[in-house]
Amino acid sequence: MPDELDVDAMLERFRDRAKAVRERPVPPVAGSERQRFVEQAQLDHQDFAIVGDATWEFTDGVLTLRIDLTP
């Protein structure tokens, strides 16, 4: 694996981003703008959390992230 890629650190950054999105205050907007902000925050959190929970392996130059989606 390339020396400059620290996969564990990368996954930690995704976990940190998921936490930051979850804790982000809703800006002072109303109506449909507020709803769009909340919906986007939910999607951002989901995406960051999914990647942050991945396990990984590096084989033959290929980085594989494994994500368990079972409930």
Phi and psi restraints in degrees (range 20) as a CNS / XPLOR table:
assign (resid 1 and name C) (resid 2 and name N)
       (resid 2 and name CA) (resid 2 and name C) 1.0 -56.7 20.0 2
assign (resid 2 and name N) (resid 2 and name CA)
       (resid 2 and name C) (resid 3 and name N) 1.0 137.3 20.0 2
assign (resid 2 and name C) (resid 3 and name N)
       (resid 3 and name CA) (resid 3 and name C) 1.0 -59.3 20.0 2
assign (resid 3 and name N) (resid 3 and name CA)
       (resid 3 and name C) (resid 4 and name N) 1.0 -29.0 20.0 2
assign (resid 3 and name C) (resid 4 and name N)
       (resid 4 and name CA) (resid 4 and name C) 1.0 -81.6 20.0 2
assign (resid 4 and name N) (resid 4 and name CA)
       (resid 4 and name C) (resid 5 and name N) 1.0 -5.7 20.0 2
assign (resid 4 and name C) (resid 5 and name N)
       (resid 5 and name CA) (resid 5 and name C) 1.0 -101.8 20.0 2
assign (resid 5 and name N) (resid 5 and name CA)
       (resid 5 and name C) (resid 6 and name N) 1.0 114.5 20.0 2
assign (resid 5 and name C) (resid 6 and name N)
       (resid 6 and name CA) (resid 6 and name C) 1.0 -109.1 20.0 2
assign (resid 6 and name N) (resid 6 and name CA)
       (resid 6 and name C) (resid 7 and name N) 1.0 95.4 20.0 2
assign (resid 6 and name C) (resid 7 and name N)
       (resid 7 and name CA) (resid 7 and name C) 1.0 -63.7 20.0 2
assign (resid 7 and name N) (resid 7 and name CA)
       (resid 7 and name C) (resid 8 and name N) 1.0 -40.8 20.0 2
assign (resid 7 and name C) (resid 8 and name N)
       (resid 8 and name CA) (resid 8 and name C) 1.0 -60.6 20.0 2
assign (resid 8 and name N) (resid 8 and name CA)
       (resid 8 and name C) (resid 9 and name N) 1.0 -41.0 20.0 2
assign (resid 8 and name C) (resid 9 and name N)
       (resid 9 and name CA) (resid 9 and name C) 1.0 -66.3 20.0 2
assign (resid 9 and name N) (resid 9 and name CA)
       (resid 9 and name C) (resid 10 and name N) 1.0 -38.9 20.0 2
assign (resid 9 and name C) (resid 10 and name N)
       (resid 10 and name CA) (resid 10 and name C) 1.0 -61.9 20.0 2
assign (resid 10 and name N) (resid 10 and name CA)
       (resid 10 and name C) (resid 11 and name N) 1.0 -45.8 20.0 2
assign (resid 10 and name C) (resid 11 and name N)
       (resid 11 and name CA) (resid 11 and name C) 1.0 -65.1 20.0 2
assign (resid 11 and name N) (resid 11 and name CA)
       (resid 11 and name C) (resid 12 and name N) 1.0 -35.6 20.0 2
assign (resid 11 and name C) (resid 12 and name N)
       (resid 12 and name CA) (resid 12 and name C) 1.0 -62.4 20.0 2
assign (resid 12 and name N) (resid 12 and name CA)
       (resid 12 and name C) (resid 13 and name N) 1.0 -39.9 20.0 2
assign (resid 12 and name C) (resid 13 and name N)
       (resid 13 and name CA) (resid 13 and name C) 1.0 -62.8 20.0 2
assign (resid 13 and name N) (resid 13 and name CA)
       (resid 13 and name C) (resid 14 and name N) 1.0 -37.9 20.0 2
assign (resid 13 and name C) (resid 14 and name N)
       (resid 14 and name CA) (resid 14 and name C) 1.0 -65.1 20.0 2
assign (resid 14 and name N) (resid 14 and name CA)
       (resid 14 and name C) (resid 15 and name N) 1.0 -40.7 20.0 2
assign (resid 14 and name C) (resid 15 and name N)
       (resid 15 and name CA) (resid 15 and name C) 1.0 -63.3 20.0 2
assign (resid 15 and name N) (resid 15 and name CA)
       (resid 15 and name C) (resid 16 and name N) 1.0 -40.4 20.0 2
assign (resid 15 and name C) (resid 16 and name N)
       (resid 16 and name CA) (resid 16 and name C) 1.0 -63.5 20.0 2
assign (resid 16 and name N) (resid 16 and name CA)
       (resid 16 and name C) (resid 17 and name N) 1.0 -40.0 20.0 2
assign (resid 16 and name C) (resid 17 and name N)
       (resid 17 and name CA) (resid 17 and name C) 1.0 -65.9 20.0 2
assign (resid 17 and name N) (resid 17 and name CA)
       (resid 17 and name C) (resid 18 and name N) 1.0 -40.1 20.0 2
assign (resid 17 and name C) (resid 18 and name N)
       (resid 18 and name CA) (resid 18 and name C) 1.0 -60.9 20.0 2
assign (resid 18 and name N) (resid 18 and name CA)
       (resid 18 and name C) (resid 19 and name N) 1.0 -44.3 20.0 2
assign (resid 18 and name C) (resid 19 and name N)
       (resid 19 and name CA) (resid 19 and name C) 1.0 -63.7 20.0 2
assign (resid 19 and name N) (resid 19 and name CA)
       (resid 19 and name C) (resid 20 and name N) 1.0 -42.0 20.0 2
assign (resid 19 and name C) (resid 20 and name N)
       (resid 20 and name CA) (resid 20 and name C) 1.0 -63.7 20.0 2
assign (resid 20 and name N) (resid 20 and name CA)
       (resid 20 and name C) (resid 21 and name N) 1.0 -40.2 20.0 2
assign (resid 20 and name C) (resid 21 and name N)
       (resid 21 and name CA) (resid 21 and name C) 1.0 -64.6 20.0 2
assign (resid 21 and name N) (resid 21 and name CA)
       (resid 21 and name C) (resid 22 and name N) 1.0 -42.3 20.0 2
assign (resid 21 and name C) (resid 22 and name N)
       (resid 22 and name CA) (resid 22 and name C) 1.0 -63.0 20.0 2
assign (resid 22 and name N) (resid 22 and name CA)
       (resid 22 and name C) (resid 23 and name N) 1.0 -35.4 20.0 2
assign (resid 22 and name C) (resid 23 and name N)
       (resid 23 and name CA) (resid 23 and name C) 1.0 -92.7 20.0 2
assign (resid 23 and name N) (resid 23 and name CA)
       (resid 23 and name C) (resid 24 and name N) 1.0 -3.5 20.0 2
assign (resid 23 and name C) (resid 24 and name N)
       (resid 24 and name CA) (resid 24 and name C) 1.0 -66.5 20.0 2
assign (resid 24 and name N) (resid 24 and name CA)
       (resid 24 and name C) (resid 25 and name N) 1.0 127.7 20.0 2
assign (resid 24 and name C) (resid 25 and name N)
       (resid 25 and name CA) (resid 25 and name C) 1.0 -70.9 20.0 2
assign (resid 25 and name N) (resid 25 and name CA)
       (resid 25 and name C) (resid 26 and name N) 1.0 150.0 20.0 2
assign (resid 25 and name C) (resid 26 and name N)
       (resid 26 and name CA) (resid 26 and name C) 1.0 -76.9 20.0 2
assign (resid 26 and name N) (resid 26 and name CA)
       (resid 26 and name C) (resid 27 and name N) 1.0 128.2 20.0 2
assign (resid 26 and name C) (resid 27 and name N)
       (resid 27 and name CA) (resid 27 and name C) 1.0 -67.4 20.0 2
assign (resid 27 and name N) (resid 27 and name CA)
       (resid 27 and name C) (resid 28 and name N) 1.0 163.3 20.0 2
assign (resid 27 and name C) (resid 28 and name N)
       (resid 28 and name CA) (resid 28 and name C) 1.0 -74.0 20.0 2
assign (resid 28 and name N) (resid 28 and name CA)
       (resid 28 and name C) (resid 29 and name N) 1.0 70.9 20.0 2
assign (resid 28 and name C) (resid 29 and name N)
       (resid 29 and name CA) (resid 29 and name C) 1.0 -122.7 20.0 2
assign (resid 29 and name N) (resid 29 and name CA)
       (resid 29 and name C) (resid 30 and name N) 1.0 161.3 20.0 2
assign (resid 29 and name C) (resid 30 and name N)
       (resid 30 and name CA) (resid 30 and name C) 1.0 -130.7 20.0 2
assign (resid 30 and name N) (resid 30 and name CA)
       (resid 30 and name C) (resid 31 and name N) 1.0 168.5 20.0 2
assign (resid 30 and name C) (resid 31 and name N)
       (resid 31 and name CA) (resid 31 and name C) 1.0 64.6 20.0 2
assign (resid 31 and name N) (resid 31 and name CA)
       (resid 31 and name C) (resid 32 and name N) 1.0 -137.0 20.0 2
assign (resid 31 and name C) (resid 32 and name N)
       (resid 32 and name CA) (resid 32 and name C) 1.0 -67.1 20.0 2
assign (resid 32 and name N) (resid 32 and name CA)
       (resid 32 and name C) (resid 33 and name N) 1.0 -30.7 20.0 2
assign (resid 32 and name C) (resid 33 and name N)
       (resid 33 and name CA) (resid 33 and name C) 1.0 -64.1 20.0 2
assign (resid 33 and name N) (resid 33 and name CA)
       (resid 33 and name C) (resid 34 and name N) 1.0 -41.1 20.0 2
assign (resid 33 and name C) (resid 34 and name N)
       (resid 34 and name CA) (resid 34 and name C) 1.0 -63.3 20.0 2
assign (resid 34 and name N) (resid 34 and name CA)
       (resid 34 and name C) (resid 35 and name N) 1.0 -44.6 20.0 2
assign (resid 34 and name C) (resid 35 and name N)
       (resid 35 and name CA) (resid 35 and name C) 1.0 -61.4 20.0 2
assign (resid 35 and name N) (resid 35 and name CA)
       (resid 35 and name C) (resid 36 and name N) 1.0 -42.9 20.0 2
assign (resid 35 and name C) (resid 36 and name N)
       (resid 36 and name CA) (resid 36 and name C) 1.0 -62.8 20.0 2
assign (resid 36 and name N) (resid 36 and name CA)
       (resid 36 and name C) (resid 37 and name N) 1.0 -39.9 20.0 2
assign (resid 36 and name C) (resid 37 and name N)
       (resid 37 and name CA) (resid 37 and name C) 1.0 -62.5 20.0 2
assign (resid 37 and name N) (resid 37 and name CA)
       (resid 37 and name C) (resid 38 and name N) 1.0 -46.5 20.0 2
assign (resid 37 and name C) (resid 38 and name N)
       (resid 38 and name CA) (resid 38 and name C) 1.0 -64.0 20.0 2
assign (resid 38 and name N) (resid 38 and name CA)
       (resid 38 and name C) (resid 39 and name N) 1.0 -44.2 20.0 2
assign (resid 38 and name C) (resid 39 and name N)
       (resid 39 and name CA) (resid 39 and name C) 1.0 -62.9 20.0 2
assign (resid 39 and name N) (resid 39 and name CA)
       (resid 39 and name C) (resid 40 and name N) 1.0 -42.3 20.0 2
assign (resid 39 and name C) (resid 40 and name N)
       (resid 40 and name CA) (resid 40 and name C) 1.0 -66.0 20.0 2
assign (resid 40 and name N) (resid 40 and name CA)
       (resid 40 and name C) (resid 41 and name N) 1.0 -38.9 20.0 2
assign (resid 40 and name C) (resid 41 and name N)
       (resid 41 and name CA) (resid 41 and name C) 1.0 -62.9 20.0 2
assign (resid 41 and name N) (resid 41 and name CA)
       (resid 41 and name C) (resid 42 and name N) 1.0 -39.8 20.0 2
assign (resid 41 and name C) (resid 42 and name N)
       (resid 42 and name CA) (resid 42 and name C) 1.0 -64.2 20.0 2
assign (resid 42 and name N) (resid 42 and name CA)
       (resid 42 and name C) (resid 43 and name N) 1.0 -42.7 20.0 2
assign (resid 42 and name C) (resid 43 and name N)
       (resid 43 and name CA) (resid 43 and name C) 1.0 -66.1 20.0 2
assign (resid 43 and name N) (resid 43 and name CA)
       (resid 43 and name C) (resid 44 and name N) 1.0 -42.7 20.0 2
assign (resid 43 and name C) (resid 44 and name N)
       (resid 44 and name CA) (resid 44 and name C) 1.0 -59.8 20.0 2
assign (resid 44 and name N) (resid 44 and name CA)
       (resid 44 and name C) (resid 45 and name N) 1.0 -46.4 20.0 2
assign (resid 44 and name C) (resid 45 and name N)
       (resid 45 and name CA) (resid 45 and name C) 1.0 -60.6 20.0 2
assign (resid 45 and name N) (resid 45 and name CA)
       (resid 45 and name C) (resid 46 and name N) 1.0 -46.8 20.0 2
assign (resid 45 and name C) (resid 46 and name N)
       (resid 46 and name CA) (resid 46 and name C) 1.0 -57.9 20.0 2
assign (resid 46 and name N) (resid 46 and name CA)
       (resid 46 and name C) (resid 47 and name N) 1.0 -49.0 20.0 2
assign (resid 46 and name C) (resid 47 and name N)
       (resid 47 and name CA) (resid 47 and name C) 1.0 -62.2 20.0 2
assign (resid 47 and name N) (resid 47 and name CA)
       (resid 47 and name C) (resid 48 and name N) 1.0 -48.8 20.0 2
assign (resid 47 and name C) (resid 48 and name N)
       (resid 48 and name CA) (resid 48 and name C) 1.0 -64.1 20.0 2
assign (resid 48 and name N) (resid 48 and name CA)
       (resid 48 and name C) (resid 49 and name N) 1.0 -40.6 20.0 2
assign (resid 48 and name C) (resid 49 and name N)
       (resid 49 and name CA) (resid 49 and name C) 1.0 -66.6 20.0 2
assign (resid 49 and name N) (resid 49 and name CA)
       (resid 49 and name C) (resid 50 and name N) 1.0 -40.4 20.0 2
assign (resid 49 and name C) (resid 50 and name N)
       (resid 50 and name CA) (resid 50 and name C) 1.0 -60.9 20.0 2
assign (resid 50 and name N) (resid 50 and name CA)
       (resid 50 and name C) (resid 51 and name N) 1.0 -50.0 20.0 2
assign (resid 50 and name C) (resid 51 and name N)
       (resid 51 and name CA) (resid 51 and name C) 1.0 -66.4 20.0 2
assign (resid 51 and name N) (resid 51 and name CA)
       (resid 51 and name C) (resid 52 and name N) 1.0 -39.8 20.0 2
assign (resid 51 and name C) (resid 52 and name N)
       (resid 52 and name CA) (resid 52 and name C) 1.0 -61.7 20.0 2
assign (resid 52 and name N) (resid 52 and name CA)
       (resid 52 and name C) (resid 53 and name N) 1.0 -25.9 20.0 2
assign (resid 52 and name C) (resid 53 and name N)
       (resid 53 and name CA) (resid 53 and name C) 1.0 -88.1 20.0 2
assign (resid 53 and name N) (resid 53 and name CA)
       (resid 53 and name C) (resid 54 and name N) 1.0 -0.7 20.0 2
assign (resid 53 and name C) (resid 54 and name N)
       (resid 54 and name CA) (resid 54 and name C) 1.0 -68.8 20.0 2
assign (resid 54 and name N) (resid 54 and name CA)
       (resid 54 and name C) (resid 55 and name N) 1.0 151.0 20.0 2
assign (resid 54 and name C) (resid 55 and name N)
       (resid 55 and name CA) (resid 55 and name C) 1.0 -103.4 20.0 2
assign (resid 55 and name N) (resid 55 and name CA)
       (resid 55 and name C) (resid 56 and name N) 1.0 163.8 20.0 2
assign (resid 55 and name C) (resid 56 and name N)
       (resid 56 and name CA) (resid 56 and name C) 1.0 -144.2 20.0 2
assign (resid 56 and name N) (resid 56 and name CA)
       (resid 56 and name C) (resid 57 and name N) 1.0 160.3 20.0 2
assign (resid 56 and name C) (resid 57 and name N)
       (resid 57 and name CA) (resid 57 and name C) 1.0 -147.8 20.0 2
assign (resid 57 and name N) (resid 57 and name CA)
       (resid 57 and name C) (resid 58 and name N) 1.0 151.3 20.0 2
assign (resid 57 and name C) (resid 58 and name N)
       (resid 58 and name CA) (resid 58 and name C) 1.0 -123.9 20.0 2
assign (resid 58 and name N) (resid 58 and name CA)
       (resid 58 and name C) (resid 59 and name N) 1.0 110.3 20.0 2
assign (resid 58 and name C) (resid 59 and name N)
       (resid 59 and name CA) (resid 59 and name C) 1.0 -132.7 20.0 2
assign (resid 59 and name N) (resid 59 and name CA)
       (resid 59 and name C) (resid 60 and name N) 1.0 128.2 20.0 2
assign (resid 59 and name C) (resid 60 and name N)
       (resid 60 and name CA) (resid 60 and name C) 1.0 52.0 20.0 2
assign (resid 60 and name N) (resid 60 and name CA)
       (resid 60 and name C) (resid 61 and name N) 1.0 40.1 20.0 2
assign (resid 60 and name C) (resid 61 and name N)
       (resid 61 and name CA) (resid 61 and name C) 1.0 81.3 20.0 2
assign (resid 61 and name N) (resid 61 and name CA)
       (resid 61 and name C) (resid 62 and name N) 1.0 5.7 20.0 2
assign (resid 61 and name C) (resid 62 and name N)
       (resid 62 and name CA) (resid 62 and name C) 1.0 -114.8 20.0 2
assign (resid 62 and name N) (resid 62 and name CA)
       (resid 62 and name C) (resid 63 and name N) 1.0 123.5 20.0 2
assign (resid 62 and name C) (resid 63 and name N)
       (resid 63 and name CA) (resid 63 and name C) 1.0 -88.6 20.0 2
assign (resid 63 and name N) (resid 63 and name CA)
       (resid 63 and name C) (resid 64 and name N) 1.0 123.3 20.0 2
assign (resid 63 and name C) (resid 64 and name N)
       (resid 64 and name CA) (resid 64 and name C) 1.0 -117.0 20.0 2
assign (resid 64 and name N) (resid 64 and name CA)
       (resid 64 and name C) (resid 65 and name N) 1.0 123.2 20.0 2
assign (resid 64 and name C) (resid 65 and name N)
       (resid 65 and name CA) (resid 65 and name C) 1.0 -98.5 20.0 2
assign (resid 65 and name N) (resid 65 and name CA)
       (resid 65 and name C) (resid 66 and name N) 1.0 128.9 20.0 2
assign (resid 65 and name C) (resid 66 and name N)
       (resid 66 and name CA) (resid 66 and name C) 1.0 -108.8 20.0 2
assign (resid 66 and name N) (resid 66 and name CA)
       (resid 66 and name C) (resid 67 and name N) 1.0 125.4 20.0 2
assign (resid 66 and name C) (resid 67 and name N)
       (resid 67 and name CA) (resid 67 and name C) 1.0 -122.1 20.0 2
assign (resid 67 and name N) (resid 67 and name CA)
       (resid 67 and name C) (resid 68 and name N) 1.0 118.3 20.0 2
assign (resid 67 and name C) (resid 68 and name N)
       (resid 68 and name CA) (resid 68 and name C) 1.0 -85.7 20.0 2
assign (resid 68 and name N) (resid 68 and name CA)
       (resid 68 and name C) (resid 69 and name N) 1.0 114.6 20.0 2
assign (resid 68 and name C) (resid 69 and name N)
       (resid 69 and name CA) (resid 69 and name C) 1.0 -103.4 20.0 2
assign (resid 69 and name N) (resid 69 and name CA)
       (resid 69 and name C) (resid 70 and name N) 1.0 11.8 20.0 2
assign (resid 69 and name C) (resid 70 and name N)
       (resid 70 and name CA) (resid 70 and name C) 1.0 -70.6 20.0 2
assign (resid 70 and name N) (resid 70 and name CA)
       (resid 70 and name C) (resid 71 and name N) 1.0 144.3 20.0 2
